Amino acid sequence: MTRSAPLVVIRGGGDLATGVAARLVRSGFAVVVTELHEPQAIRRTVALAEAVYRGETAVEDLTARRVGSPERALDEIARGIVPVLIDPEAESVPDLRPLALVDARMRKQPNELGCRAAALVIGLGPGFVAGEDCHAVVETRRGHRLGRVIWKGPAEADTRIPGDVGGHSAQRVLRAPSDGCVEPREEIGARLMEGQLVAEVSGHAVRAPLAGVLRGLIHPEVRVTTGMKIGDVDPRGEVSCCCEISDKALAIGGGVLEALLSRRDIRRSLGEHTSAAG
């Protein structure tokens, strides 16, 4: 019988978490994603979280499918699927018994499960402190330290300033003009002119702040509040960027992979699985 691949649970299925999942699956790990009942991913075309709404979604070479139990999740892994389990509190973790847990929810708050959740707990970005609420932190801020693994201390502080894309940062972000649900007037991937109507929220217009491509827009089922980030425009104008995992997400995924492979027991488990499969 083929030995099971070492299992990693990823909390959150947004675009950065999907970059992590891609790096791990392509390296021989099994992955289960846990999500909210109504995921708030913006870049939905490159987010495994979209499986919650659609039942199944594909991002590059990954196929994700919504499942209803840990047992079903393990069955889907055997079929080469990334299972997405609606489990906001990560109650399935004791049943799944992963070798590692990655908190990729980008809440900018400490992991409430602490280091006891798995033999290796990895947090992404600000809010985590390696050695206190997790074993390792991976830097998520663009720049010289992006993707680096931190074994003691925190990631860089949250600046609350969106990362620069094509020479624009805060200007490219779409925010809710009022409380309500987003009613799209354009699809993700659409080319936009500055001032073009992108969506409406409770009758209030959301217009493109600059020319570019609509890179992300929150799902219409999510109830938003005034000022909440609901989308973003990519001024580089490359439609292909809307359906490809970003350089940032892959860099962060590389950091998670490094942290995993630093553990001898995880390397051994991966090696045994690879030998048995081969």
N, C-alpha and C positions, 0 to 999 in steps of 0.2 A: 504494500500500500504506500502511495506517495505521501511523504510527510507534509503536513500543512504548512503553508507559508507563515512566517511570523506576522502577527496581527498588530496593527496600529489603529487606534480610534482617533479620529479627528473631529473635534467639536467645532461645528460651523462648516458650511459648504460654499462660502463666498469665493471670489476670484483668487484671493491669496491662498485660501485653504485648498482650492482646486490645483493650484501650482504645486503645493506640497503633495497632494494625492498623486499627481502625475509623476513627480520624481520618485515617490515611493513605489508605486505600482510598477513602473518601468524598471525598477531596481530589484523586483522580486518580492516585495512586501505585499501583504493583504491589507486592505483598508476598509474600515466602516466609518461613514460620516453620520454624525448626529446633528439634528437641526430643530428649529422652532416649528410650530404649527404654521406660521406665516413668515418664512424667511424674508429678510430685508435686503438681500443682495441687490446691488445696483447693476453690476456688469453681468446680467443674467445669462447672456449667451456663452459665457466662459465660467459659469458657476454650477457645480454639481447640485447645489441647493435647489435649482430649478426643477429637479425631479420631484420635489414635494408637490408642486403645482401640476406638473405634466404627467406624473407617474413614471416617466423615463426621459432621460435627456442624454445627449452625447456632447462631449467636449474633446476635440481632437480625437485621439485614439481611445478615450475612456468612455464607457457607457455606464451611467448611473441609473438605479431603479429604486423607487420608494418601496420600503418593506415595513411590515407591521410588527416584527418581533426579532429578538436576537437570533433565534433559531433559523428564521427565514433569511436573515442577513448572512449567516454562515453558509447556507445553501447557495445563495447568489454568488458568493465569493468563489465557490467551486466551479461556477459557470463563467467565471471571468468578468463578473459584474461588480461595480462598486455600489454596495447597498447604502441607501440613505434612510436612516431611521429617525422618525419624529420622536425626539427624546430630549426636551429642553434641559432637564436636570441630570442628564447622563446616568439615569437609573439602570441602564442596560450594561454598564461597564463591568459590574461584578459577574454577570452571566457571560459576557464576551471574553473576559480575562485576557485583555491585550498585554503584549509586552511593553507597549508604550502608549501614552496618551498625548496628543497635541492639542492645545487650546488655541484655536485659530479664529475665535469669534471677534477679535479686535474690539473688545468692549473697553479696553484701556483700564481694566480693573483686575485685581488678583484672581487667580484661579481658586474658587471657593472649595474645591475638592482637596486642594493641597497636594503634597507629595505622596500621599497614601493611595492615590487613584491607580497608580501603576508603578512598575519598577523604574520607569523613566517617564517623567512628566516634563513636557516642553511647552513653554509659552511663547507666543508671537507678539513682539512689540511692547510698547509701554504699558505699565500697570503691573507687570510681573517682576519679581525679584528672585533671581536664581539663588538657590540655597535657602530660601524661606518658603515661598508658596509653590515653587517648582524646582526641578533639578537644573534646567537650562533654559535660557532665553535666546531667541533668534532676533537679531536687529531687523526692523522693518522700515526704518527711515531711509529714503534714498540718499545716496552719498557714499563716502569712502567705506563706511562700516556696514552697509547693507548686506544681509545674509550671514554676518558673523555670529558665531556661537559664543554666548556669555555663560560662564559656569559659576560666576559669583557676582552678585549685584544686579542692577536693573538695565533695561534698554534705555536708549536716549529718551528724554522727556517728550511728551506730546506737545507739539507747537501749535496745534489746531489750525495749521496752515496747510492746505492741500498741496501735494507734491507737484513739482513743475512738470508739465507735459507740453512740449512744443512752445516753450517760452511763456506759458500761462499757468497760474496756480489757482487761486481762489476764483478768478473770473470765469473759469470753465465749468464751475460747479452749478448745477441747477438745484434750487431750494424751493420748498413748498411755500406759496404765498398765503396759504390759509390751512386750517385743519380740513381733513376730508380724505378722499381717495383720488388717486391720480387717474385721469382719463386721457390715455395717449392719443395724440394726433399725428404722431410719426412713429415709425418702428426703429428699433435699435439697428444701426447701420445706415440710416438715412443720411444723405448729405444735406446740410443745413446752411442757410444764409443767416447772417446776423439779423436778429429781430424776428425770425420765423417762429410761428407758433409750434411748440413741441408737444404741449399737453395742457390740460386744465385741471384745477383743483377747486371743487365747489364753485365753479363758474369763473374762477380767476385764472387768467392766462399765464402760462409759463413759456417764455420766449428764449430762443437761443441767444446767449450773451455775445457770441462771436461766431464766425463762419467755421465750419468743420463738419465732423461726423458725430452723430449721436452714438456715443460709446456705451452708455448705460442708462437705464430707466427702471425705477423700482416697480414691482409687480402691482397691477391695479387693485388687487385684493388687500394690500397693506394699507391700513389707516395711518395717515401721516399727520404731523403737527406743523404748525407755522415755523418756518426756518429750517426744517429738517432737510438733509440732503436727499434728493430724490433722483438725481441723474447727473450725467456729465457729458460734456462735448469735447471731442478730441480735435484740436486745431490742426493736427498734422494731415488730416484728410484722408487717411488710409483706411478704407473700409475693412481690409483684411485684419486689422488690429482688433476688430470687434469680435472675431471668432477664434482668435489665437491667445493662448495663455501668455501673459505679459512677461517681459524680462524681469521685472521686480518679483512677480510671483514665483518664477523659476529660481531666482537667486535665493529667495527665502526657503523654497523647497530644498535647495542644495544645502542650506544650513541645517535644516532638520535632518536630512540624510546623514550629514557629517556627525551630528549629535548621536544619532542612532548607532552608526558604525563605530563610534568611539567605545561602545560597550561590548566587551568580549562575548558575553552571553548572547547578545543579539546577533553579532557577527557569526557566532557558531550556529545559531538557529537558522540564519539565512543560508549559510553554507551547507548545512545538512539538507535543507529543503531543495536547494539548487542541485546538489549531487543526486538526490533521490529523483527529482524531476528529469534530470538529464539521462 
